[in-house]
């Protein structure tokens, strides 16, 4: 890990900037439910230089 950071010349991070849940259908029985859906997200990636 340290070698990889040194080779890149800094440190970076990724943060979720948007997330959306799109429900397709629900199965329910008594106290339990199952959700079928997709979860879409977008990342915000940034590299910070140590120089």
Secondary structure by P-SEA (a helix, b strand, c coil): caaaaaaacccccccccbbbbbbccccccccbbbbbbbbbbbbbbbbbbcc
